[in-house]
């Protein structure tokens, strides 16, 4: 029997931005700096790993949230 996860391990950029209370552009900045682990789906879609966002929320990451 296969378990279906209730939460996806990947977030859209807008979802990650909403969780961190920042702009989607800032999420892209963190990705471009190499500070946020992500993956590409297809040619244009970017997804951010949920565990990365949860770690920022739990531990705090001052550089990530400084805009």
Secondary structure, 3 states (H helix, E strand, C coil): CCCCCCCCCEEEHHHHHHHHCCCHHHHHHHHHHCCCCEEEECCCEEEEEHHHHHHHHHHCCHHHHCC
